Amino acid sequence: MFLGSTLATTHPTLLDLTKRLDPNGKIDTIAEMLTQTNEILEDMVWVEGNLPTGHRTTVRTGLPTPTWRKLYGGVQPTKSRTAQVTDACGMLEAYAEVDKALADLNGNTAAFRLSEERAHIEGMNQEFASTLFYGNEGTEPEAFTGMAPRFNDQAAENGGNILTHAATPDNTDNTSIWLVVWGPNTVHGIYPKGSKAGIDMQDKGQVTIENIDGAGGRMEAYRSHYRWDCGLTVRDWRYVVRINFDLEDIGEITDSYTGPRLDQLMAKAMRRIPSLSMGRPAFYANRDALDALDVQFNSLKTLAYTTFEDAQGKLVNAFRKVPIRRCDSLLSTEAGI
C-alpha cells in the first residue's frame, strides 16, 4: 500500500469531487479521461477557493517561542508570524466542433462526440500540467503560478528544499524530480469560490461554421465548449522538494561513479518533508528522469525501488512506498539551479 493511499475521504482528488457533484456521470467521465492522461490528478487534492478569482491563504512564517518558567517566574507573551498570500485561478478554455453528418452516422451521437473531443480534453490536460510546474503570472498574467517559479533560488527561504548534486547543474539539459505532499494544509489545487471543480462542458448544440474550407464553404456541426478554472496554492512550502540534476551526468552506480545518486537525493527529499502523513505524497518525473532512475536502481538492485499493483490493477513504481508518477510536461531542458 502506498503512503497516503487512504486519504480519499478527507483529501479529495478531482475524480472524487466530480463523483459527488455529478451523480449522472457526465462530468465524471471527463474527469476519468483527464486522470488517464495526467497522473498528477491521481494524487492532487482540490479545495474550493475563498475568493471568486482564487484563494487567499494565511501562511505561517514563524513559530512562537515558548518559555521555561520557574516558580514565581513570569512568561513573556509571544505570537507566531504569518503572511497572507493570494493565489489566482486561470481560465483554461477550448471549443470542439464535430461534423454533424459524421456524428449522426453513429448510433450514439453524444458518446461519439465525446470520443472525438478527447483530443481537446487531453490538450487542456497537458497545458494544465505544464502550467502546474512552469506557469508564471509575471510573464503570463492570464495563467496561474506553478511550482518552478516558487522553487528556483537556493538562497531563498525555501532553498533548502531545492536539492542538487555537488556539481551544480549547468547549461540547459537538466530536469527535475518533484516530491509533493498534497493536502488541504500543505499543497493543493484550487477552483473559484462558488464554482465546480474540474472541466465544465457546455453543449452548444448544432451550429453553422462559416468558411470551413477556406473558400467560403459552410458546414453544420455540433459544438462543445470546455472550461477549466484552476489554480495552485502552496500553503506550506516545506511539503514540496525539487531535485534538479544534469541528465548528462547520470550513469550506472559503480565504485568510480561520481555523478548524481538519485536514490540518495530522493531519500534526502523525503527527509526534508516534516511529516509524510500530512497528505498524499508522490514523486513526479518525466520519461528521461524515469530512464535515469531505472539505470541507477537496476545497478543498485535496491529494495527501496519497487513496483506495486494498485486497486485498479495498474502497475505503479514506488520509492520507499511513495509512488513515482510520470509527467512528460516536465522538461529536460531546464536551466541549472
N, C-alpha and C positions, 0 to 999 in steps of 0.2 A: 504494500500500500504506500502511496506517495504521501509526503508531508503535506498537510493542508487539504487532503482529499475529502474530508468530512465536513467542510465548511459551507456547503451549498446553501443551507438554510439561512445563515446569518451573513454570508458573503456571496450574494447572488451574482452569477455571470449574466451576460446578455441573453443567453438561451433560457436561463431560469426566469428572468424578468418577463420575457415575451410569452412564456407559457402561462404566466399568471395573468397577463394583461389581455391575451388574445386566446380564449378557450377554443375558438373555431379553427385555429391553426394556420391562418393565412400568413400572418407576420412571423409566426413560429417557424414556418417552412423557410422563409427568407433568412431567419436567424441561424437555422441549421446550415444553410448554404454558406453563410458567412463563416461559420465555425469550421466548415470543411476546408476552406481555403485560407484561413488565418488562424493558426494555432494559438495565438495570443488570446483570442476570445474564449478559449477553454479555461483560462485562469483569471482573466481580468474582471475585477469587481466594479460594479456600476452603482453610483449614488446620484439621486436627483439633486441638482444644484439648488442653492438658496437664492439665486438671482435669475431673472428672466433671460439673461445673456451669459450666465456662467455660474461661478461658485466662489464665495468669499470664505476663506479659511483662516482661523486663528492658529498660527504656528508657534509652538513653544521654542524659544531660542535660548533659554537658560533656566536652570532649576534653582529653587530657593535653597539657601544654606542653613541647615539645622544647627542647633547649639547643644553642646553637652552642658547640662545645668547641674550645679552643685546645690546643696541645701541652702535655702535662703538667698540663692543667687538669681539673677534676672536673665531673661531671654529676650534678645532683640528681635522685633518682628521683621520678617523678610517676605519677599514676594518673588514669584517667578517672572521671567522676562518673556514677552510674547510679541509677535508681529502679525499684522494682517496681510494676507496675500489674496489677490483676486485673480482667478484663472478664467479666461474667456472660452466660450464654445465657438467652434466654427460651423458653418453650414455647408455640408457637402451634398451636392445635388447632381442629378443626371436625368435625362429624358431618354426613354427607349421607345422605338417605333417598329412595329411588325406589320408587314403587308397583310391586309385584311383577307385577301383571297387565299393566301397561304395558310393563315391561321384557321380559316373556316373549313379548309380541307381536312383538318384534324378533327377527330370526334370530340375532343375536349379542348375548346378554344382557350380557356383560361390557363389550363395546365401547359398547353403548347406555348402560349405567350410567356409564361414564367420560365420555361426551359430556354426559350430563345433569348430572354433578357438576362440570363445567368451571367453573360459576359459583362454586362453593365454593373451587376452586383459585385462581381469579382474585381472589376476595375475600381469601384468605390472602396472595396476592401483593401486592395493594395495601396491605394492613396492614403487611407486611414492609417495603415501600419507604418508607412513611410513617415507620415506626419507625427505619429506617436513617438518616434525616435528622433527625427530631424526637424520637425516643424519649428519655426521661429517667427513669432509675431513681429519681431523687429524688421525682418526682410519680407515677410508675407503676412500683412496685418489681418487678412481675411481667414487665416488658418489659426490653429492653436499652437502653443509652445510645447514641444516634446521634451524628451529626456536629455538628448545630447547637449543642447544649449545650457541645460541646468548642471551638467556634469562634464565640464570641459576645461577646468582650471585646477591643477593640483595645489595651487596656492590659496584657493578659496576655502571657506569653512568646511565644505563637504569634500575637499580634495583628498582626504584620507580614504574616501570610498571610490577613488579612481586608481586602479591598480595597473601597473606596467611592469615589464621586465626591467632588470638592472640597466640594460642598454635601452635608452628611450626610443620608442618607435619613431622612424623618420619617414621622409618622403610622403607619398600618398597611397601606399599599398598596404594599409593597415585595416584591421577590422576590430570589432568589439564583441565580447560576450557580456550580456547583461544578466544580473541576478536581481529579480524584483519580487518583493513580498506584497502581494495585492491584499488590500483590506480597507475598511472604511476609515481606519485611523492611521493608515500608512500611505498607500498609493492607490488611487482608484480613478476610473473613468467617470465623467460627469455628463449629464444632459440637462438642458434648461429647466428651470422650475415650471411645473405645470404641464410639461410635455411628456412624450413617451420615449422610453429607451429604444435604441436601435433604429433601423431604417423604416421610415414611414412611406408607404406606397399608395399613390393615388391613381386610380384608373380613370384616365381622361376620355376613355371611350373611342368612338370612331371619329377620325379627323381627316381632312383633305390636306395632303402635303403638296405644297407648290414647288415647281421646278425640281422634281425628284431626279431627273436625268441630266440636269444642267442645260436643257434645251427647251425649258418652259413646260415640260410634261408634268402631269399631276397623278397622284396615287392616293387611293383610300387606304388608311392604315389604322391600327389600334395604337394608342399612345399611353404610356405609363410614366408617371413622374415619381422619382425616388429622391428622398431627402433624409439625411442623417445629421442631426445636430449633436455634436460630441466634443469633448474636451478632456483634459487631463489635470488632475490635482496631485501634487507630491506633498502630502501633508507632513510627512516626516522623512527627510532625505536620508536618514540612517538606514532605511529599508530598500535602498537602491544602491547597487555596486556595479561599476563599469570596469571591465577588464579590456584594456586596449593593447594590442600586440601587432607586430610586424609578421605578416604571413610568410615572407621570405626567410625568416629566422627559424621557422618550425622544422623539426626533424625528429627522427626516432630517438628515444631516450637510451643513450649509451653512456659508458664511463667518460667519454670525451665530449659529450654534448654540453654546450654552454648556452643554448638558446632558451626561450621561454618554456617553462614547465607548466602546462595548462592545468594539470591536476593540482599542483601546489597553489596556483593563482585562484582556482575555483574553491579550494578548501579555505584559502585566506579570505575570499569574498564571503563565504558562509560565516566565518568568524567575525566579519565586520558587522553582520546583522545582529542587533541586540537580542532579538527573540524570533526565531523562525515560526513559532506558534502564533504570532500576532496576525497571521493571514495565510494566504496561499502562495508559497514560494515557487519560483520557476526560473530556469536559465533560458536565455534566448540567444540563438546563434544562426548565422547564415550557412549555406552549404559548404563554403570554403572553410569556415571555422569548424564545422562538423567533420569535414575530412581531416583537419588537423587533430581533432580530438581522437578520431579513430586511429590515426597513425601513432599517436603517443600512447594511448591507453592499450592498444594491442601490443606494443612493445613492452609496456609495463606489466601487462597481464594482472591488472589490479582488480580486486573485488569491489572497489568503490564505484566502478562503472558497470552498470547492469542494465538489463532490458526486462521490462515488465509488460504484462498484458493487462490493460485497464478493463473497466466494467463493460465497455462496448466492444471488447475484443481487439482493440487497437494496440499495436506494439509501440512502446514508448521507451526511449533511453532515459536513464537517470544517473545522477551522480550523488552518491550518499542519500538516496531516496528522494532527491529533488529532481523533478522532471526536466529534461532538456528539450526545448521546443525549437522547431525550425522556423526561421523568419527570414525569407530572402529579400525583404525590404531593407535589412541591414546591409550596409555597403562594405565592399572590400577595397574601397578607395578612400578611406578616411585619412585625414591628416593625423600625424602622431601627436600625442599629448605630452 
